């Protein structure tokens, strides 16, 4: 019997990464609040939000495998959100320039009321950025829907000096770990091609 896999995210980057695991899945974005009542650590944030997203869809599709994910960028323990103005994007990029920061991605996979949640931490180092490079990058509009004001898979790659950990996790989905957890939960990849 063909199994049903759902990605509970509207991120085009996560969709592309999930295609590396299996070509057959549906995208049903969960419209849940990403607000957390108290200050929690970055790994708790992504774990809680990925679980919230997955649960919202899993309660409607009980027999399916549902994947929820959330990514945050942190500098010195502080979560840097998505910038909404050029000024804010510039502030974040200046902060990251020439420094190391952390990217946390949390993933929750739910199937038949079994819930597996994990997170991956990756360290990213930016080279020192020049003012005109930051200005040109902001003009591309790429920073505005990205945690930490950059997309490592886009023009933001020009700023990255080093990555320690899972590159795909920085993009939005740790492919290898997600594959292994799906396998552990009994997802049959060959039947879904």
C-alpha positions in Angstrom: 0.0 0.0 0.0 1.3 3.4 -1.0 2.2 5.6 2.0 1.3 9.2 2.2 4.0 11.8 3.1 3.2 15.4 3.8 5.6 18.3 4.2 3.9 20.8 6.6 5.9 23.8 5.2 5.5 26.2 2.3 9.3 26.7 2.0 10.4 26.1 -1.6 13.8 25.2 -0.2 12.5 22.4 2.1 10.4 21.1 -0.8 13.5 20.8 -3.0 15.5 19.1 -0.2 12.7 16.6 0.5 12.7 15.6 -3.2 16.2 14.3 -2.5 14.6 11.8 -0.1 11.5 10.9 -2.1 9.8 12.4 -5.2 6.3 11.7 -4.0 4.8 13.9 -1.3 2.2 16.6 -0.7 2.8 20.1 0.6 0.2 21.2 3.1 1.5 24.3 5.0 0.4 24.6 8.6 -0.8 28.0 9.5 0.2 28.0 13.2 1.5 30.7 15.5 5.3 30.9 15.7 5.0 32.9 18.9 6.5 31.4 22.0 5.4 32.8 25.4 8.7 32.7 27.2 12.4 33.1 26.3 13.6 29.6 25.3 16.9 28.4 23.8 17.3 28.2 20.1 17.2 24.4 20.0 14.0 24.4 22.1 12.5 27.0 19.8 13.0 25.0 16.6 11.9 21.8 18.3 8.7 23.3 19.7 7.8 25.1 16.5 8.5 22.1 14.2 6.3 20.0 16.5 3.6 22.6 16.5 3.6 22.7 12.6 3.6 18.9 12.3 0.8 18.3 14.8 -1.5 20.8 13.1 -1.5 18.7 10.0 -1.1 15.3 11.5 -4.4 15.6 13.4 -6.2 15.8 10.1 -4.1 13.1 8.3 -3.6 10.5 11.0 -2.3 7.7 8.8 0.2 9.9 6.9 3.8 10.7 7.7 3.9 14.4 8.4 7.1 16.5 8.5 7.3 19.8 10.3 10.5 21.9 10.3 11.7 25.3 11.7 15.0 27.1 11.3 16.6 29.9 13.3 19.9 31.8 13.0 21.6 32.7 16.2 24.5 35.0 17.1 25.9 34.7 20.6 22.8 32.9 21.8 20.4 35.5 20.4 17.9 34.5 17.7 18.0 36.7 14.7 14.7 36.8 13.0 13.8 37.6 9.4 14.3 41.2 8.5 11.4 43.2 7.3 13.2 46.4 6.3 16.5 47.1 4.4 17.8 48.8 7.6 17.1 45.7 9.7 18.7 43.5 7.0 21.8 45.7 7.0 22.1 45.6 10.8 21.9 41.7 10.8 24.5 41.4 8.0 26.9 43.8 9.7 26.5 41.8 12.9 27.4 38.5 11.1 30.2 40.1 9.0 33.6 38.4 9.8 32.1 36.3 12.6 30.8 32.8 13.3 27.1 32.2 14.0 24.9 29.1 14.6 21.9 27.8 12.6 19.5 25.5 14.3 16.9 23.4 12.4 14.3 21.4 14.2 12.4 18.6 12.6 9.3 16.7 13.8 8.0 13.6 12.0 4.7 12.3 13.1 3.1 9.0 12.0 0.3 7.1 13.7 0.6 9.2 16.9 4.4 8.4 17.1 6.3 11.7 17.3 10.0 12.0 16.6 11.5 15.4 17.1 15.2 16.3 16.7 17.4 19.3 16.0 20.6 19.9 14.1 23.1 22.7 14.9 25.4 24.0 12.2 28.1 26.6 12.6 28.6 29.2 9.7 31.4 31.7 9.4 31.1 34.8 7.3 34.1 36.6 5.8 34.3 40.3 6.4 31.7 42.1 4.2 32.1 45.4 2.6 29.4 48.0 2.8 28.7 48.0 -1.0 28.4 44.1 -0.9 25.8 44.3 1.8 23.9 47.1 -0.1 24.0 45.1 -3.4 22.8 42.0 -1.6 19.8 43.8 0.0 18.9 45.1 -3.5 18.4 41.5 -4.6 15.5 41.2 -2.0 16.8 37.8 -1.0 17.4 38.6 2.7 13.7 39.5 3.4 12.2 36.0 3.9 15.3 34.4 5.4 16.2 33.8 9.0 19.4 35.7 9.6 18.9 37.9 6.5 20.7 35.5 4.1 20.1 32.5 1.9 23.1 30.1 1.9 21.8 28.5 -1.3 21.5 31.8 -3.1 23.6 35.0 -3.4 24.3 34.7 0.4 26.7 31.9 -0.5 29.2 34.7 -1.5 29.6 35.6 2.1 30.2 32.2 3.6 33.7 31.3 4.5 33.2 28.1 6.4 30.4 25.7 7.3 30.8 23.1 10.2 28.0 20.7 10.2 25.1 19.9 8.0 24.9 22.4 5.0 21.3 21.2 4.1 20.2 22.0 7.6 21.2 25.6 7.0 19.1 25.6 3.9 16.1 24.3 5.9 16.1 20.5 6.2 18.8 18.1 7.4 18.3 15.6 4.6 20.3 12.6 5.9 18.9 12.7 9.5 15.4 13.2 8.1 15.8 10.2 5.8 17.0 8.0 8.7 14.2 9.0 11.0 11.6 8.3 8.3 13.2 4.9 7.8 13.1 4.2 11.5 9.4 5.1 11.6 8.7 2.5 8.8 8.4 4.7 5.7 9.0 2.6 2.6 10.9 4.7 0.0 10.8 2.2 -2.9 7.0 2.0 -2.8 6.6 5.7 -3.1 8.6 6.4 -6.3 
